[in-house]
Amino acid sequence: MIAQPYTPDQNDALQEVVNIAMGQAGSSLAQILNHFIELSVPRLRLVTTADVMTTVVQLIGHNVETAAVRQAFYNDLCGEALIIFPYNGLQDIATLMEYSELDRQSTQEMLLDIGNVLIGAILNGIADILEIDLSFTAPAIIAEHTYVDAILVPNDMSWTHALLLEVRFALEQRDFKCHLLMLLTEETIDDLGTILDKFISSI
């Protein structure tokens, strides 16, 4: 199945919803860290499994060690969110979160906390704006000290096409950054179109 693109009105509405939700996520993280968070402009596009890996490698690089946190979501929309963290900036955020030592256990705890804050804020923001029901699993670390190529392996994915949302969060004047990817499954793409039509008609 190759999903049909949304109408211009649907695209505009979705972009606005995503912008608001991402802003809420950035604000949530900024409050925890007491530090300004920079956000890239969220990008939305239809992708294949091969596109996802190529996109993320271009964002992060081939030879950058990363960790990844995953949360699945379901009910009115189904999909999964991934946050990919390059290791070279983790000490900055550890300092702001007042970790005295960044061993493996504390690193995992920190990544799960950040993942939960960002993904939770985004999903709750989207659900509130569109007036839909979303539930999500607990965050889980799916990779440590791993190159991106090994995190996103096309043969391991259960879909062929998906709607990809991508955005970068970074700390102002520090090295820390992370990349959030949200993937909506093929079946959910059409469901979201119907939800967007209802949202547009209500405003």
Number of C-alpha atoms within 10 A of each C-alpha: 8 11 16 10 14 15 11 9 12 19 16 14 16 21 17 13 20 23 20 16 24 27 17 17 23 21 19 19 21 15 11 12 17 12 14 15 21 17 19 12 14 16 14 18 12 19 19 15 18 14 15 20 19 15 13 20 17 11 12 18 15 13 11 15 16 19 22 25 24 23 21 18 21 15 12 15 21 20 20 18 26 22 26 27 26 23 19 13 16 18 17 15 20 19 13 12 13 10 14 9 12 15 9 10 9 14 19 18 13 18 23 20 14 20 28 20 17 23 28 22 21 25 21 20 21 21 18 14 13 18 14 13 14 16 16 18 12 13 21 17 18 14 17 19 13 17 19 27 15 10 18 17 13 17 10 9 9 9 15 15 22 24 20 19 19 21 19 20 21 18 20 13 9 11 15 19 22 23 20 24 22 24 26 22 20 19 16 20 23 16 13 19 18 13 17 21 14 13 16 15 7 8 5
